[in-house]
């Protein structure tokens, strides 16, 4: 999407809605293994949440967490700020069940990432994500 769709949207001045911008909670840093998911959690049946996929993708969450520590924000805020920094009019739809998370997510619009931080996060996309979305 980043290589093919977003540049076209930017060129045409079309906005984009990012669905599940926190990777079903993965980019928040709360999921490090399948043991972090409770029995009955539907993510246990999702290909992105197999033990192998989590082990391979944890590098993404670690990089987001490292930037979060640098900017004194939460990993979720950095993941959302990373999306909002795109040159495309963009809205995010993070799944939120608690008011604290809503407030945390809302505050992401006040997080400013440096060009170097954005570049390092963008470089993560080159390695791809293991596991199909559904």
N, CA, C and O atoms as a GROMACS GRO file, in nm:
protein
  536
    1UNK      N    1   0.081  -0.118   0.000
    1UNK     CA    2   0.000   0.000   0.000
    1UNK      C    3   0.087   0.126   0.000
    1UNK      O    4   0.059   0.220  -0.073
    2UNK      N    5   0.192   0.127   0.082
    2UNK     CA    6   0.276   0.245   0.091
    2UNK      C    7   0.343   0.278  -0.041
    2UNK      O    8   0.361   0.395  -0.074
    3UNK      N    9   0.380   0.177  -0.116
    3UNK     CA   10   0.452   0.200  -0.242
    3UNK      C   11   0.359   0.229  -0.359
    3UNK      O   12   0.393   0.308  -0.447
    4UNK      N   13   0.242   0.167  -0.363
    4UNK     CA   14   0.156   0.179  -0.480
    4UNK      C   15   0.035   0.269  -0.459
    4UNK      O   16   0.005   0.354  -0.544
    5UNK      N   17  -0.033   0.252  -0.348
    5UNK     CA   18  -0.160   0.323  -0.331
    5UNK      C   19  -0.143   0.465  -0.277
    5UNK      O   20  -0.199   0.560  -0.332
    6UNK      N   21  -0.065   0.481  -0.170
    6UNK     CA   22  -0.053   0.613  -0.110
    6UNK      C   23   0.004   0.719  -0.204
    6UNK      O   24  -0.046   0.832  -0.203
    7UNK      N   25   0.105   0.689  -0.287
    7UNK     CA   26   0.152   0.792  -0.381
    7UNK      C   27   0.044   0.834  -0.481
    7UNK      O   28   0.036   0.951  -0.518
    8UNK      N   29  -0.038   0.739  -0.524
    8UNK     CA   30  -0.146   0.773  -0.616
    8UNK      C   31  -0.249   0.861  -0.547
    8UNK      O   32  -0.296   0.959  -0.605
    9UNK      N   33  -0.284   0.827  -0.424
    9UNK     CA   34  -0.378   0.910  -0.349
    9UNK      C   35  -0.324   1.051  -0.328
    9UNK      O   36  -0.398   1.149  -0.340
   10UNK      N   37  -0.195   1.060  -0.298
   10UNK     CA   38  -0.134   1.191  -0.279
   10UNK      C   39  -0.142   1.272  -0.409
   10UNK      O   40  -0.178   1.390  -0.407
   11UNK      N   41  -0.108   1.209  -0.520
   11UNK     CA   42  -0.110   1.277  -0.649
   11UNK      C   43  -0.249   1.327  -0.685
   11UNK      O   44  -0.264   1.435  -0.742
   12UNK      N   45  -0.351   1.249  -0.650
   12UNK     CA   46  -0.489   1.283  -0.685
   12UNK      C   47  -0.559   1.365  -0.576
   12UNK      O   48  -0.672   1.410  -0.596
   13UNK      N   49  -0.493   1.383  -0.461
   13UNK     CA   50  -0.554   1.459  -0.353
   13UNK      C   51  -0.669   1.386  -0.286
   13UNK      O   52  -0.765   1.449  -0.241
   14UNK      N   53  -0.660   1.254  -0.281
   14UNK     CA   54  -0.764   1.172  -0.221
   14UNK      C   55  -0.720   1.128  -0.082
   14UNK      O   56  -0.604   1.092  -0.062
   15UNK      N   57  -0.811   1.132   0.012
   15UNK     CA   58  -0.781   1.090   0.148
   15UNK      C   59  -0.785   0.939   0.163
   15UNK      O   60  -0.823   0.867   0.071
   16UNK      N   61  -0.745   0.893   0.279
   16UNK     CA   62  -0.736   0.750   0.306
   16UNK      C   63  -0.776   0.725   0.451
   16UNK      O   64  -0.743   0.804   0.539
   17UNK      N   65  -0.847   0.616   0.476
   17UNK     CA   66  -0.882   0.576   0.611
   17UNK      C   67  -0.802   0.450   0.645
   17UNK      O   68  -0.816   0.347   0.580
   18UNK      N   69  -0.719   0.461   0.747
   18UNK     CA   70  -0.636   0.348   0.790
   18UNK      C   71  -0.713   0.266   0.892
   18UNK      O   72  -0.739   0.311   1.004
   19UNK      N   73  -0.749   0.145   0.852
   19UNK     CA   74  -0.822   0.053   0.939
   19UNK      C   75  -0.722  -0.029   1.019
   19UNK      O   76  -0.624  -0.078   0.964
   20UNK      N   77  -0.745  -0.044   1.145
   20UNK     CA   78  -0.659  -0.121   1.235
   20UNK      C   79  -0.515  -0.070   1.230
   20UNK      O   80  -0.422  -0.147   1.205
   21UNK      N   81  -0.496   0.059   1.255
   21UNK     CA   82  -0.362   0.117   1.243
   21UNK      C   83  -0.262   0.071   1.349
   21UNK      O   84  -0.142   0.096   1.336
   22UNK      N   85  -0.310   0.004   1.453
   22UNK     CA   86  -0.220  -0.047   1.555
   22UNK      C   87  -0.194  -0.196   1.537
   22UNK      O   88  -0.144  -0.263   1.627
   23UNK      N   89  -0.229  -0.247   1.420
   23UNK     CA   90  -0.202  -0.388   1.391
   23UNK      C   91  -0.271  -0.482   1.489
   23UNK      O   92  -0.210  -0.577   1.539
   24UNK      N   93  -0.400  -0.454   1.515
   24UNK     CA   94  -0.479  -0.536   1.607
   24UNK      C   95  -0.416  -0.537   1.747
   24UNK      O   96  -0.423  -0.637   1.818
   25UNK      N   97  -0.354  -0.425   1.783
   25UNK     CA   98  -0.292  -0.411   1.915
   25UNK      C   99  -0.145  -0.443   1.918
   25UNK      O  100  -0.077  -0.416   2.017
   26UNK      N  101  -0.095  -0.501   1.812
   26UNK     CA  102   0.044  -0.546   1.811
   26UNK      C  103   0.143  -0.430   1.826
   26UNK      O  104   0.240  -0.442   1.901
   27UNK      N  105   0.120  -0.320   1.757
   27UNK     CA  106   0.214  -0.208   1.761
   27UNK      C  107   0.209  -0.131   1.893
   27UNK      O  108   0.292  -0.043   1.917
   28UNK      N  109   0.113  -0.162   1.978
   28UNK     CA  110   0.110  -0.099   2.110
   28UNK      C  111   0.219  -0.155   2.200
   28UNK      O  112   0.251  -0.097   2.304
   29UNK      N  113   0.277  -0.269   2.159
   29UNK     CA  114   0.381  -0.332   2.239
   29UNK      C  115   0.328  -0.429   2.343
   29UNK      O  116   0.406  -0.490   2.415
   30UNK      N  117   0.197  -0.442   2.351
   30UNK     CA  118   0.137  -0.528   2.454
   30UNK      C  119   0.142  -0.676   2.418
   30UNK      O  120   0.126  -0.761   2.506
   31UNK      N  121   0.164  -0.709   2.293
   31UNK     CA  122   0.163  -0.849   2.250
   31UNK      C  123   0.304  -0.888   2.207
   31UNK      O  124   0.353  -0.843   2.103
   32UNK      N  125   0.367  -0.971   2.286
   32UNK     CA  126   0.502  -1.017   2.257
   32UNK      C  127   0.505  -1.166   2.223
   32UNK      O  128   0.601  -1.216   2.164
   33UNK      N  129   0.396  -1.236   2.260
   33UNK     CA  130   0.385  -1.378   2.230
   33UNK      C  131   0.237  -1.415   2.237
   33UNK      O  132   0.154  -1.334   2.278
   34UNK      N  133   0.206  -1.537   2.197
   34UNK     CA  134   0.066  -1.582   2.202
   34UNK      C  135   0.016  -1.590   2.346
   34UNK      O  136  -0.104  -1.585   2.370
   35UNK      N  137   0.108  -1.602   2.442
   35UNK     CA  138   0.069  -1.608   2.583
   35UNK      C  139   0.008  -1.476   2.629
   35UNK      O  140  -0.061  -1.473   2.731
   36UNK      N  141   0.030  -1.368   2.556
   36UNK     CA  142  -0.028  -1.239   2.590
   36UNK      C  143  -0.173  -1.227   2.547
   36UNK      O  144  -0.240  -1.130   2.582
   37UNK      N  145  -0.222  -1.324   2.474
   37UNK     CA  146  -0.362  -1.326   2.429
   37UNK      C  147  -0.440  -1.420   2.519
   37UNK      O  148  -0.392  -1.528   2.553
   38UNK      N  149  -0.560  -1.380   2.556
   38UNK     CA  150  -0.641  -1.463   2.644
   38UNK      C  151  -0.714  -1.571   2.565
   38UNK      O  152  -0.745  -1.551   2.447
   39UNK      N  153  -0.742  -1.684   2.628
   39UNK     CA  154  -0.819  -1.788   2.558
   39UNK      C  155  -0.949  -1.730   2.504
   39UNK      O  156  -1.019  -1.655   2.572
   40UNK      N  157  -0.980  -1.766   2.380
   40UNK     CA  158  -1.100  -1.716   2.314
   40UNK      C  159  -1.076  -1.590   2.232
   40UNK      O  160  -1.164  -1.550   2.155
   41UNK      N  161  -0.960  -1.527   2.247
   41UNK     CA  162  -0.928  -1.407   2.167
   41UNK      C  163  -0.921  -1.449   2.021
   41UNK      O  164  -0.847  -1.541   1.986
   42UNK      N  165  -0.997  -1.382   1.935
   42UNK     CA  166  -1.004  -1.419   1.794
   42UNK      C  167  -0.868  -1.407   1.724
   42UNK      O  168  -0.846  -1.471   1.621
   43UNK      N  169  -0.778  -1.326   1.779
   43UNK     CA  170  -0.646  -1.313   1.717
   43UNK      C  171  -0.568  -1.444   1.721
   43UNK      O  172  -0.475  -1.463   1.642
   44UNK      N  173  -0.605  -1.534   1.810
   44UNK     CA  174  -0.539  -1.665   1.815
   44UNK      C  175  -0.562  -1.745   1.687
   44UNK      O  176  -0.489  -1.840   1.660
   45UNK      N  177  -0.663  -1.707   1.608
   45UNK     CA  178  -0.689  -1.775   1.481
   45UNK      C  179  -0.639  -1.693   1.362
   45UNK      O  180  -0.652  -1.737   1.247
   46UNK      N  181  -0.584  -1.576   1.388
   46UNK     CA  182  -0.537  -1.486   1.282
   46UNK      C  183  -0.394  -1.523   1.243
   46UNK      O  184  -0.310  -1.541   1.330
   47UNK      N  185  -0.365  -1.535   1.112
   47UNK     CA  186  -0.231  -1.573   1.067
   47UNK      C  187  -0.120  -1.479   1.114
   47UNK      O  188  -0.004  -1.521   1.122
   48UNK      N  189  -0.150  -1.355   1.144
   48UNK     CA  190  -0.048  -1.262   1.192
   48UNK      C  191  -0.013  -1.285   1.339
   48UNK      O  192   0.081  -1.225   1.391
   49UNK      N  193  -0.090  -1.371   1.404
   49UNK     CA  194  -0.067  -1.394   1.546
   49UNK      C  195  -0.028  -1.538   1.575
   49UNK      O  196  -0.046  -1.586   1.687
   50UNK      N  197   0.027  -1.608   1.474
   50UNK     CA  198   0.088  -1.737   1.503
   50UNK      C  199   0.217  -1.710   1.579
   50UNK      O  200   0.268  -1.598   1.578
   51UNK      N  201   0.268  -1.811   1.646
   51UNK     CA  202   0.393  -1.793   1.722
   51UNK      C  203   0.506  -1.746   1.630
   51UNK      O  204   0.586  -1.660   1.668
   52UNK      N  205   0.512  -1.803   1.510
   52UNK     CA  206   0.618  -1.767   1.415
   52UNK      C  207   0.604  -1.623   1.368
   52UNK      O  208   0.702  -1.549   1.360
   53UNK      N  209   0.482  -1.583   1.336
   53UNK     CA  210   0.459  -1.447   1.288
   53UNK      C  211   0.490  -1.345   1.397
   53UNK      O  212   0.554  -1.243   1.371
   54UNK      N  213   0.445  -1.372   1.518
   54UNK     CA  214   0.475  -1.278   1.628
   54UNK      C  215   0.625  -1.267   1.647
   54UNK      O  216   0.678  -1.157   1.660
   55UNK      N  217   0.695  -1.380   1.648
   55UNK     CA  218   0.840  -1.377   1.667
   55UNK      C  219   0.909  -1.297   1.556
   55UNK      O  220   1.005  -1.224   1.583
   56UNK      N  221   0.861  -1.309   1.434
   56UNK     CA  222   0.921  -1.236   1.322
   56UNK      C  223   0.884  -1.088   1.324
   56UNK      O  224   0.964  -1.003   1.286
   57UNK      N  225   0.763  -1.057   1.367
   57UNK     CA  226   0.713  -0.920   1.360
   57UNK      C  227   0.745  -0.837   1.483
   57UNK      O  228   0.723  -0.716   1.483
   58UNK      N  229   0.794  -0.899   1.587
   58UNK     CA  230   0.820  -0.825   1.711
   58UNK      C  231   0.925  -0.715   1.687
   58UNK      O  232   0.930  -0.618   1.762
   59UNK      N  233   1.006  -0.730   1.584
   59UNK     CA  234   1.104  -0.626   1.550
   59UNK      C  235   1.034  -0.494   1.518
   59UNK      O  236   1.086  -0.387   1.547
   60UNK      N  237   0.915  -0.502   1.459
   60UNK     CA  238   0.838  -0.382   1.428
   60UNK      C  239   0.793  -0.312   1.556
   60UNK      O  240   0.808  -0.191   1.571
   61UNK      N  241   0.738  -0.390   1.647
   61UNK     CA  242   0.692  -0.333   1.775
   61UNK      C  243   0.809  -0.278   1.855
   61UNK      O  244   0.796  -0.175   1.921
   62UNK      N  245   0.922  -0.346   1.849
   62UNK     CA  246   1.041  -0.298   1.922
   62UNK      C  247   1.089  -0.165   1.867
   62UNK      O  248   1.127  -0.076   1.943
   63UNK      N  249   1.088  -0.150   1.736
   63UNK     CA  250   1.133  -0.024   1.674
   63UNK      C  251   1.038   0.090   1.709
   63UNK      O  252   1.082   0.201   1.738
   64UNK      N  253   0.909   0.063   1.707
   64UNK     CA  254   0.810   0.164   1.744
   64UNK      C  255   0.829   0.202   1.891
   64UNK      O  256   0.822   0.320   1.926
   65UNK      N  257   0.852   0.104   1.976
   65UNK     CA  258   0.874   0.130   2.119
   65UNK      C  259   1.000   0.212   2.142
   65UNK      O  260   1.003   0.297   2.231
   66UNK      N  261   1.104   0.187   2.064
   66UNK     CA  262   1.229   0.263   2.079
   66UNK      C  263   1.206   0.410   2.045
   66UNK      O  264   1.255   0.498   2.115
   67UNK      N  265   1.134   0.436   1.938
   67UNK     CA  266   1.103   0.575   1.902
   67UNK      C  267   1.014   0.637   2.010
   67UNK      O  268   1.032   0.754   2.045
   68UNK      N  269   0.920   0.560   2.062
   68UNK     CA  270   0.832   0.611   2.167
   68UNK      C  271   0.912   0.656   2.289
   68UNK      O  272   0.883   0.760   2.348
   69UNK      N  273   1.012   0.578   2.326
   69UNK     CA  274   1.096   0.617   2.440
   69UNK      C  275   1.169   0.748   2.410
   69UNK      O  276   1.184   0.833   2.499
   70UNK      N  277   1.214   0.765   2.286
   70UNK     CA  278   1.286   0.888   2.247
   70UNK      C  279   1.197   1.011   2.253
   70UNK      O  280   1.243   1.119   2.292
   71UNK      N  281   1.071   0.998   2.214
   71UNK     CA  282   0.982   1.114   2.207
   71UNK      C  283   0.890   1.125   2.329
   71UNK      O  284   0.806   1.214   2.337
   72UNK      N  285   0.908   1.033   2.424
   72UNK     CA  286   0.828   1.033   2.547
   72UNK      C  287   0.679   1.023   2.518
   72UNK      O  288   0.597   1.102   2.564
   73UNK      N  289   0.649   0.922   2.438
   73UNK     CA  290   0.510   0.893   2.402
   73UNK      C  291   0.491   0.742   2.417
   73UNK      O  292   0.587   0.669   2.442
   74UNK      N  293   0.369   0.697   2.401
   74UNK     CA  294   0.346   0.553   2.405
   74UNK      C  295   0.371   0.495   2.266
   74UNK      O  296   0.366   0.567   2.166
   75UNK      N  297   0.398   0.366   2.258
   75UNK     CA  298   0.414   0.305   2.126
   75UNK      C  299   0.290   0.324   2.038
   75UNK      O  300   0.303   0.347   1.918
   76UNK      N  301   0.172   0.316   2.095
   76UNK     CA  302   0.049   0.336   2.016
   76UNK      C  303   0.047   0.478   1.959
   76UNK      O  304   0.011   0.497   1.843
   77UNK      N  305   0.085   0.576   2.038
   77UNK     CA  306   0.087   0.713   1.989
   77UNK      C  307   0.187   0.730   1.876
   77UNK      O  308   0.160   0.801   1.779
   78UNK      N  309   0.302   0.667   1.886
   78UNK     CA  310   0.403   0.676   1.780
   78UNK      C  311   0.352   0.608   1.654
   78UNK      O  312   0.369   0.662   1.544
   79UNK      N  313   0.289   0.491   1.666
   79UNK     CA  314   0.236   0.423   1.547
   79UNK      C  315   0.132   0.510   1.477
   79UNK      O  316   0.132   0.519   1.354
   80UNK      N  317   0.046   0.575   1.554
   80UNK     CA  318  -0.056   0.662   1.494
   80UNK      C  319   0.007   0.789   1.436
   80UNK      O  320  -0.032   0.834   1.328
   81UNK      N  321   0.102   0.847   1.508
   81UNK     CA  322   0.170   0.968   1.458
   81UNK      C  323   0.246   0.938   1.329
   81UNK      O  324   0.253   1.022   1.240
   82UNK      N  325   0.301   0.818   1.320
   82UNK     CA  326   0.372   0.775   1.199
   82UNK      C  327   0.276   0.777   1.080
   82UNK      O  328   0.311   0.826   0.972
   83UNK      N  329   0.158   0.726   1.099
   83UNK     CA  330   0.058   0.729   0.991
   83UNK      C  331   0.014   0.871   0.960
   83UNK      O  332   0.004   0.910   0.843
   84UNK      N  333  -0.011   0.948   1.063
   84UNK     CA  334  -0.060   1.085   1.042
   84UNK      C  335   0.044   1.175   0.977
   84UNK      O  336   0.009   1.280   0.923
   85UNK      N  337   0.170   1.135   0.980
   85UNK     CA  338   0.277   1.214   0.917
   85UNK      C  339   0.285   1.193   0.766
   85UNK      O  340   0.361   1.261   0.698
   86UNK      N  341   0.208   1.101   0.714
   86UNK     CA  342   0.207   1.075   0.570
   86UNK      C  343   0.160   1.199   0.494
   86UNK      O  344   0.081   1.277   0.547
   87UNK      N  345   0.206   1.217   0.371
   87UNK     CA  346   0.166   1.335   0.293
   87UNK      C  347   0.028   1.321   0.228
   87UNK      O  348  -0.003   1.392   0.133
   88UNK      N  349  -0.053   1.231   0.279
   88UNK     CA  350  -0.187   1.205   0.227
   88UNK      C  351  -0.286   1.243   0.337
   88UNK      O  352  -0.262   1.214   0.454
   89UNK      N  353  -0.397   1.307   0.302
   89UNK     CA  354  -0.499   1.329   0.405
   89UNK      C  355  -0.542   1.192   0.458
   89UNK      O  356  -0.593   1.109   0.382
   90UNK      N  357  -0.522   1.171   0.586
   90UNK     CA  358  -0.539   1.037   0.640
   90UNK      C  359  -0.613   1.041   0.772
   90UNK      O  360  -0.589   1.129   0.856
   91UNK      N  361  -0.703   0.948   0.792
   91UNK     CA  362  -0.771   0.929   0.919
   91UNK      C  363  -0.742   0.787   0.965
   91UNK      O  364  -0.726   0.696   0.883
   92UNK      N  365  -0.736   0.768   1.096
   92UNK     CA  366  -0.710   0.635   1.150
   92UNK      C  367  -0.831   0.588   1.231
   92UNK      O  368  -0.904   0.669   1.288
   93UNK      N  369  -0.850   0.458   1.232
   93UNK     CA  370  -0.959   0.399   1.311
   93UNK      C  371  -0.898   0.294   1.405
   93UNK      O  372  -0.906   0.174   1.377
   94UNK      N  373  -0.838   0.339   1.515
   94UNK     CA  374  -0.787   0.239   1.610
   94UNK      C  375  -0.902   0.184   1.693
   94UNK      O  376  -0.988   0.260   1.738
   95UNK      N  377  -0.902   0.054   1.713
   95UNK     CA  378  -1.004  -0.006   1.798
   95UNK      C  379  -0.979   0.035   1.942
   95UNK      O  380  -0.868   0.019   1.993
   96UNK      N  381  -1.079   0.085   2.007
   96UNK     CA  382  -1.063   0.136   2.143
   96UNK      C  383  -1.181   0.092   2.228
   96UNK      O  384  -1.297   0.113   2.191
   97UNK      N  385  -1.151   0.030   2.342
   97UNK     CA  386  -1.257  -0.015   2.432
   97UNK      C  387  -1.264   0.066   2.560
   97UNK      O  388  -1.366   0.064   2.630
   98UNK      N  389  -1.157   0.138   2.592
   98UNK     CA  390  -1.154   0.213   2.717
   98UNK      C  391  -1.125   0.360   2.690
   98UNK      O  392  -1.054   0.394   2.596
   99UNK      N  393  -1.181   0.445   2.774
   99UNK     CA  394  -1.165   0.589   2.758
   99UNK      C  395  -1.017   0.629   2.767
   99UNK      O  396  -0.975   0.723   2.699
  100UNK      N  397  -0.939   0.559   2.850
  100UNK     CA  398  -0.796   0.591   2.861
  100UNK      C  399  -0.725   0.571   2.727
  100UNK      O  400  -0.638   0.649   2.690
  101UNK      N  401  -0.763   0.467   2.657
  101UNK     CA  402  -0.702   0.440   2.526
  101UNK      C  403  -0.748   0.542   2.423
  101UNK      O  404  -0.671   0.584   2.337
  102UNK      N  405  -0.874   0.583   2.431
  102UNK     CA  406  -0.924   0.687   2.341
  102UNK      C  407  -0.844   0.815   2.361
  102UNK      O  408  -0.803   0.879   2.264
  103UNK      N  409  -0.823   0.853   2.485
  103UNK     CA  410  -0.746   0.974   2.514
  103UNK      C  411  -0.601   0.960   2.469
  103UNK      O  412  -0.543   1.054   2.416
  104UNK      N  413  -0.543   0.843   2.491
  104UNK     CA  414  -0.406   0.816   2.446
  104UNK      C  415  -0.397   0.828   2.294
  104UNK      O  416  -0.306   0.892   2.241
  105UNK      N  417  -0.491   0.765   2.226
  105UNK     CA  418  -0.490   0.770   2.079
  105UNK      C  419  -0.510   0.912   2.028
  105UNK      O  420  -0.444   0.954   1.933
  106UNK      N  421  -0.600   0.986   2.090
  106UNK     CA  422  -0.627   1.124   2.048
  106UNK      C  423  -0.500   1.209   2.061
  106UNK      O  424  -0.474   1.293   1.976
  107UNK      N  425  -0.423   1.186   2.166
  107UNK     CA  426  -0.301   1.263   2.190
  107UNK      C  427  -0.192   1.235   2.086
  107UNK      O  428  -0.093   1.308   2.078
  108UNK      N  429  -0.209   1.131   2.007
  108UNK     CA  430  -0.109   1.100   1.904
  108UNK      C  431  -0.094   1.213   1.803
  108UNK      O  432   0.014   1.230   1.745
  109UNK      N  433  -0.198   1.291   1.783
  109UNK     CA  434  -0.190   1.401   1.687
  109UNK      C  435  -0.095   1.511   1.734
  109UNK      O  436  -0.056   1.597   1.656
  110UNK      N  437  -0.057   1.508   1.863
  110UNK     CA  438   0.038   1.606   1.916
  110UNK      C  439   0.181   1.554   1.919
  110UNK      O  440   0.272   1.626   1.961
  111UNK      N  441   0.201   1.430   1.876
  111UNK     CA  442   0.336   1.371   1.873
  111UNK      C  443   0.402   1.409   1.741
  111UNK      O  444   0.346   1.386   1.634
  112UNK      N  445   0.520   1.466   1.752
  112UNK     CA  446   0.596   1.504   1.632
  112UNK      C  447   0.717   1.412   1.620
  112UNK      O  448   0.798   1.400   1.712
  113UNK      N  449   0.727   1.349   1.505
  113UNK     CA  450   0.841   1.261   1.477
  113UNK      C  451   0.937   1.334   1.384
  113UNK      O  452   0.895   1.405   1.292
  114UNK      N  453   1.066   1.316   1.409
  114UNK     CA  454   1.166   1.381   1.325
  114UNK      C  455   1.175   1.310   1.190
  114UNK      O  456   1.131   1.196   1.178
  115UNK      N  457   1.230   1.376   1.090
  115UNK     CA  458   1.250   1.307   0.962
  115UNK      C  459   1.331   1.178   0.977
  115UNK      O  460   1.303   1.079   0.910
  116UNK      N  461   1.430   1.179   1.064
  116UNK     CA  462   1.511   1.058   1.084
  116UNK      C  463   1.428   0.945   1.146
  116UNK      O  464   1.441   0.829   1.107
  117UNK      N  465   1.343   0.979   1.241
  117UNK     CA  466   1.257   0.878   1.302
  117UNK      C  467   1.158   0.822   1.201
  117UNK      O  468   1.136   0.701   1.195
  118UNK      N  469   1.100   0.910   1.121
  118UNK     CA  470   1.008   0.864   1.018
  118UNK      C  471   1.078   0.774   0.918
  118UNK      O  472   1.022   0.672   0.876
  119UNK      N  473   1.199   0.810   0.880
  119UNK     CA  474   1.275   0.730   0.785
  119UNK      C  475   1.307   0.592   0.844
  119UNK      O  476   1.298   0.492   0.774
  120UNK      N  477   1.343   0.588   0.972
  120UNK     CA  478   1.374   0.458   1.032
  120UNK      C  479   1.250   0.371   1.043
  120UNK      O  480   1.257   0.250   1.024
  121UNK      N  481   1.136   0.431   1.073
  121UNK     CA  482   1.012   0.354   1.078
  121UNK      C  483   0.971   0.309   0.937
  121UNK      O  484   0.928   0.195   0.919
  122UNK      N  485   0.984   0.398   0.839
  122UNK     CA  486   0.950   0.360   0.702
  122UNK      C  487   1.037   0.244   0.653
  122UNK      O  488   0.990   0.159   0.577
  123UNK      N  489   1.162   0.240   0.697
  123UNK     CA  490   1.253   0.133   0.654
  123UNK      C  491   1.204  -0.004   0.702
  123UNK      O  492   1.236  -0.106   0.641
  124UNK      N  493   1.128  -0.006   0.810
  124UNK     CA  494   1.073  -0.132   0.860
  124UNK      C  495   0.981  -0.198   0.758
  124UNK      O  496   0.969  -0.320   0.753
  125UNK      N  497   0.917  -0.116   0.678
  125UNK     CA  498   0.820  -0.168   0.581
  125UNK      C  499   0.888  -0.251   0.472
  125UNK      O  500   0.825  -0.338   0.411
  126UNK      N  501   1.016  -0.224   0.448
  126UNK     CA  502   1.089  -0.298   0.345
  126UNK      C  503   1.099  -0.446   0.380
  126UNK      O  504   1.102  -0.531   0.292
  127UNK      N  505   1.106  -0.476   0.510
  127UNK     CA  506   1.114  -0.616   0.553
  127UNK      C  507   0.981  -0.687   0.552
  127UNK      O  508   0.975  -0.809   0.565
  128UNK      N  509   0.875  -0.611   0.535
  128UNK     CA  510   0.741  -0.670   0.530
  128UNK      C  511   0.693  -0.718   0.665
  128UNK      O  512   0.763  -0.706   0.766
  129UNK      N  513   0.574  -0.771   0.664
  129UNK     CA  514   0.511  -0.824   0.784
  129UNK      C  515   0.481  -0.971   0.758
  129UNK      O  516   0.428  -1.006   0.653
  130UNK      N  517   0.515  -1.055   0.854
  130UNK     CA  518   0.488  -1.197   0.836
  130UNK      C  519   0.345  -1.229   0.876
  130UNK      O  520   0.295  -1.179   0.977
  131UNK      N  521   0.281  -1.312   0.797
  131UNK     CA  522   0.143  -1.355   0.823
  131UNK      C  523   0.045  -1.272   0.744
  131UNK      O  524   0.054  -1.150   0.741
  132UNK      N  525  -0.048  -1.339   0.680
  132UNK     CA  526  -0.150  -1.266   0.604
  132UNK      C  527  -0.243  -1.196   0.701
  132UNK      O  528  -0.250  -1.231   0.819
  133UNK      N  529  -0.314  -1.096   0.652
  133UNK     CA  530  -0.400  -1.015   0.739
  133UNK      C  531  -0.514  -1.095   0.798
  133UNK      O  532  -0.552  -1.072   0.914
  134UNK      N  533  -0.571  -1.188   0.721
  134UNK     CA  534  -0.688  -1.262   0.769
  134UNK      C  535  -0.677  -1.408   0.733
  134UNK      O  536  -0.766  -1.486   0.764
   0.00000   0.00000   0.00000
